[in-house]
């Protein structure tokens, strides 16, 4: 299950971007923001009356949700949380697309949303670099883009909602170095999908975390593509 904090941030993100970002769709993309609080602040600065007036002109907002895969229970739960958050806003209609861990399919899914001229795109990019250009294309077409959990290269998006994966990896590394293997030992690191921002950042943090114990050595690194079944055979 997803934590309540993520659900709250998602709800704030949907409300903030759809109240502020959608009101400027015709005028191009919004500047990049990394928290729902920043979007709320921007909305306040722009003026409530302007946002409310623009929003009132439309009775329905179409949201395209491009999920990187549904093979992970976490991803299924994420879609469920989006559905729950959107249900609180009857003017929202969400269209879901599953990329099944295929970069080409996810690019096509997002291009399809662009062609449909959806009001908002939410996506968890399968891998950062391959998805950067199509996210940029959507953003520069004036469609607000929320990145969930995973980032792209650069800052051509409206908002990112997710954890500090470097810190997450660092905490795990420190636990290994100071508790599990405080007398030293050999580690086989099982990572997610090679090109994902979360995997890259967690690996970076993990290596920083174990650096304090020179007796801990990473002897093997394998990718399990974030799939539990695959990780069983990756050690």
C-alpha positions in Angstrom: 0.0 0.0 0.0 1.1 3.5 -0.7 1.8 5.8 2.2 -0.8 8.5 3.1 1.8 11.2 2.5 2.1 10.2 -1.2 -1.6 10.1 -1.6 -1.9 13.6 0.0 0.8 15.0 -2.3 -0.8 13.5 -5.3 -4.1 15.1 -4.4 -2.4 18.4 -3.9 -0.6 18.0 -7.2 -3.8 17.3 -9.1 -5.6 20.1 -7.6 -2.8 22.6 -7.9 -1.8 21.8 -11.5 -5.4 21.6 -12.7 -6.4 24.9 -11.1 -3.3 26.8 -12.1 -1.5 24.9 -14.9 -4.6 24.2 -17.0 -5.6 27.8 -17.0 -2.5 28.5 -19.0 -2.6 25.6 -21.5 -3.2 27.9 -24.4 -0.2 30.0 -23.5 2.5 27.4 -23.3 4.1 25.3 -20.5 4.6 26.4 -17.0 8.0 26.7 -15.4 9.3 23.6 -13.7 8.3 22.9 -10.1 9.3 20.1 -7.7 6.7 20.3 -5.0 2.9 20.6 -4.8 3.5 23.5 -2.3 5.4 25.4 -5.0 2.5 25.0 -7.4 0.1 26.2 -4.8 2.3 29.3 -4.2 2.4 30.0 -7.9 -1.3 29.7 -8.1 -1.7 32.2 -5.3 0.6 34.6 -7.0 -1.2 34.4 -10.3 -4.4 35.2 -8.6 -7.4 33.1 -7.6 -9.8 35.0 -9.8 -7.9 34.3 -13.0 -7.6 30.6 -12.3 -11.2 30.2 -11.3 -12.4 32.2 -14.4 -10.4 30.0 -16.8 -11.4 26.8 -15.1 -15.1 27.7 -15.2 -15.0 27.8 -19.0 -14.6 24.0 -19.1 -16.8 21.4 -17.5 -14.5 18.5 -18.0 -10.7 18.1 -17.9 -9.1 15.1 -19.5 -6.0 13.6 -17.8 -3.7 11.2 -19.6 -2.0 8.8 -17.2 1.0 7.0 -18.7 2.2 4.3 -16.4 5.6 2.7 -17.1 4.3 -0.8 -16.2 1.6 -2.7 -14.2 3.9 -5.6 -13.3 4.8 -4.0 -10.0 2.1 -4.0 -7.3 3.3 -0.5 -6.4 2.3 0.7 -9.9 -1.2 -0.8 -9.6 -1.6 0.8 -6.3 -0.4 4.1 -7.7 -3.1 4.0 -10.5 -5.7 3.2 -7.8 -4.6 6.2 -5.8 -4.9 8.4 -8.8 -8.4 7.1 -9.4 -9.3 7.8 -5.8 -7.9 11.4 -5.9 -9.6 12.1 -9.3 -13.0 10.9 -8.0 -13.0 13.8 -5.6 -13.2 16.1 -8.7 -16.1 15.1 -10.9 -14.8 17.4 -13.6 -11.8 15.1 -14.1 -11.7 12.2 -16.6 -8.6 10.0 -16.5 -7.4 7.9 -19.4 -4.9 5.2 -18.5 -2.1 3.7 -20.6 0.3 0.9 -19.6 3.7 0.9 -21.3 4.6 -2.6 -20.0 8.2 -1.5 -19.5 8.5 -0.6 -23.2 10.0 2.8 -23.9 8.7 2.9 -27.5 5.2 2.1 -26.3 5.3 4.8 -23.7 6.5 7.3 -26.1 3.6 6.4 -28.4 1.2 6.6 -25.5 2.3 10.1 -24.6 2.3 11.2 -28.2 -1.3 9.9 -28.4 -2.2 12.1 -25.4 -0.6 15.1 -27.1 -2.7 14.5 -30.3 -5.8 14.2 -28.2 -4.9 17.5 -26.6 -5.5 16.3 -23.1 -5.5 18.9 -20.4 -2.9 17.2 -18.2 -0.4 14.4 -18.5 0.8 12.3 -15.5 3.6 9.9 -16.2 6.1 7.6 -14.5 8.8 7.4 -17.2 10.0 3.9 -17.8 13.6 5.2 -18.3 14.7 8.8 -18.0 16.7 9.5 -21.2 14.4 7.8 -23.8 11.3 9.6 -22.5 12.9 13.0 -22.1 12.0 14.3 -25.7 8.4 13.2 -25.7 7.8 14.7 -22.2 9.5 17.9 -23.5 7.2 17.8 -26.6 4.1 17.7 -24.4 5.3 20.4 -22.1 6.2 22.7 -24.9 2.8 22.1 -26.5 1.4 23.7 -23.4 0.2 20.6 -21.6 1.1 20.5 -17.9 3.1 17.4 -17.1 3.4 15.7 -13.6 6.2 13.2 -13.2 5.4 10.6 -10.6 8.2 8.8 -8.8 10.6 8.9 -11.7 12.2 11.9 -13.5 13.5 12.7 -17.0 16.7 14.4 -18.0 16.4 18.2 -17.6 13.5 20.2 -16.2 10.9 20.4 -19.0 8.0 19.3 -16.9 5.6 21.1 -14.6 5.9 19.2 -11.3 7.7 16.2 -9.8 6.1 14.1 -7.0 8.3 11.5 -5.5 10.9 10.6 -2.8 14.5 11.6 -2.4 16.0 8.4 -3.8 19.6 9.3 -3.1 18.8 9.7 0.5 16.8 6.4 0.5 19.8 4.6 -0.9 22.1 6.3 1.5 20.1 5.2 4.5 20.1 1.6 3.2 23.9 1.8 2.7 24.5 3.1 6.1 22.4 0.3 7.6 24.5 -2.2 5.8 27.8 -0.6 6.7 27.0 0.1 10.4 24.6 -2.7 11.4 24.3 -5.7 9.0 28.0 -5.9 8.0 29.8 -3.7 10.6 32.7 -6.2 10.6 32.8 -6.2 6.8 31.5 -8.4 4.1 30.7 -8.9 0.4 27.5 -7.4 -1.1 25.5 -8.4 -4.2 23.5 -5.3 -5.2 20.2 -6.0 -7.0 19.1 -2.9 -8.8 15.9 -1.9 -10.6 15.8 -1.0 -14.3 19.1 0.4 -15.5 18.0 3.7 -16.9 15.4 4.8 -14.3 16.1 7.9 -12.3 15.1 6.1 -9.1 17.5 3.2 -9.7 20.4 5.5 -10.6 19.8 7.7 -7.5 19.4 4.8 -5.1 22.6 3.2 -6.4 24.4 6.5 -5.9 23.1 6.9 -2.3 23.8 3.3 -1.4 27.4 3.6 -2.4 27.7 6.8 -0.5 26.2 5.0 2.6 28.6 2.0 2.6 31.7 4.2 1.9 32.2 4.7 5.6 33.0 1.0 6.1 36.0 0.1 3.9 35.5 -3.6 4.8 32.2 -3.7 2.9 32.7 -4.6 -0.8 30.2 -4.7 -3.6 31.2 -7.8 -5.6 28.3 -8.1 -8.0 25.6 -5.9 -9.5 22.5 -7.2 -11.3 19.3 -5.6 -12.6 15.9 -7.1 -11.8 13.8 -4.5 -13.6 11.9 -3.7 -10.4 10.2 -7.1 -10.6 10.2 -9.3 -7.5 10.2 -12.6 -9.4 13.2 -11.6 -11.4 15.1 -10.5 -8.3 15.0 -14.0 -6.9 17.3 -15.2 -9.7 19.6 -12.2 -9.8 21.7 -12.9 -6.8 
